[in-house]
Amino acid sequence: MTTPATSTTRALTVAWLALCAITVISWWLAPGHASGTASASVPLTVTAITLGFVKGRVIVRSFMEVRFAPAWLRRATDGWLVTLWASILVIYLW
């Protein structure tokens, strides 16, 4: 039987592993880390911004305890993250 503390610890461990995986994926996608030359790429930038959104959501939900917050706060933080990352994407593409 799992206790609430064990369940919380497991959830935080999974969140931490997901954040580590996203960080490694972001590094792997980055141009120039192997060849020394970097050039702008819209698909890579969109992917990096998407990964940033996912990382932000995992951090807010898991490590800021928003997953246990009232529904209005969960929706507000999700709305804030969408607005923030969409604005960054629009500014980049404009």
PLY file of the C-alpha trace (Angstrom):
ply
format ascii 1.0
element vertex 94
property float x
property float y
property float z
element edge 93
property int vertex1
property int vertex2
end_header
0.00 0.00 0.00
1.31 3.46 -0.85
1.06 6.29 1.60
0.38 9.87 0.58
4.02 10.77 1.34
5.26 7.95 -0.90
2.88 8.98 -3.66
4.01 12.61 -3.44
7.67 11.61 -3.45
7.11 9.40 -6.48
5.29 12.21 -8.33
8.10 14.66 -7.59
10.69 12.14 -8.73
8.84 11.59 -12.02
8.52 15.37 -12.48
12.24 15.84 -11.82
13.14 13.08 -14.29
10.86 14.67 -16.90
12.57 18.04 -16.39
15.98 16.41 -16.77
14.86 14.65 -19.96
13.48 17.90 -21.43
16.76 19.65 -20.60
18.77 16.94 -22.38
16.43 17.03 -25.37
16.74 20.83 -25.55
20.53 20.58 -25.47
20.50 17.87 -28.13
18.31 19.98 -30.42
20.48 23.08 -30.06
22.46 23.89 -33.19
26.13 24.53 -32.78
26.85 22.45 -29.69
28.74 19.92 -31.79
29.83 21.74 -34.94
30.50 25.18 -33.50
28.25 26.97 -36.01
24.72 28.01 -35.18
22.01 29.34 -37.42
18.46 30.45 -36.74
15.80 27.84 -37.31
12.07 28.44 -36.84
11.21 24.75 -36.22
13.92 24.44 -33.57
12.86 27.68 -31.94
9.20 26.61 -31.84
10.28 23.28 -30.34
12.42 25.03 -27.71
9.56 27.36 -26.79
7.19 24.41 -26.54
9.63 22.56 -24.31
9.98 25.71 -22.18
6.20 25.81 -21.78
6.11 22.15 -20.74
8.96 22.65 -18.27
7.25 25.70 -16.80
3.99 23.80 -16.37
5.73 20.85 -14.70
7.55 23.21 -12.33
4.42 25.19 -11.45
2.25 22.09 -11.00
4.76 19.89 -9.19
7.13 22.09 -7.25
4.85 25.05 -6.50
2.08 22.71 -5.29
-0.48 24.08 -7.74
-1.73 20.58 -8.53
-3.46 20.60 -5.11
-4.73 24.17 -5.49
-8.31 25.17 -6.33
-9.35 24.75 -9.96
-9.43 28.51 -10.59
-5.75 28.79 -9.60
-4.74 25.86 -11.80
-6.56 27.45 -14.74
-5.05 30.88 -13.98
-1.49 29.53 -13.91
-2.09 27.59 -17.12
-3.51 30.73 -18.74
-0.52 32.75 -17.57
1.91 30.18 -19.01
0.08 30.03 -22.33
0.02 33.84 -22.56
3.70 34.12 -21.64
5.01 31.49 -24.06
2.64 32.48 -26.87
3.83 36.09 -26.51
7.46 34.98 -26.70
6.69 32.93 -29.81
4.80 35.78 -31.49
7.61 38.22 -30.72
10.16 35.82 -32.17
8.16 35.11 -35.33
7.26 38.74 -35.90
0 1
1 2
2 3
3 4
4 5
5 6
6 7
7 8
8 9
9 10
10 11
11 12
12 13
13 14
14 15
15 16
16 17
17 18
18 19
19 20
20 21
21 22
22 23
23 24
24 25
25 26
26 27
27 28
28 29
29 30
30 31
31 32
32 33
33 34
34 35
35 36
36 37
37 38
38 39
39 40
40 41
41 42
42 43
43 44
44 45
45 46
46 47
47 48
48 49
49 50
50 51
51 52
52 53
53 54
54 55
55 56
56 57
57 58
58 59
59 60
60 61
61 62
62 63
63 64
64 65
65 66
66 67
67 68
68 69
69 70
70 71
71 72
72 73
73 74
74 75
75 76
76 77
77 78
78 79
79 80
80 81
81 82
82 83
83 84
84 85
85 86
86 87
87 88
88 89
89 90
90 91
91 92
92 93
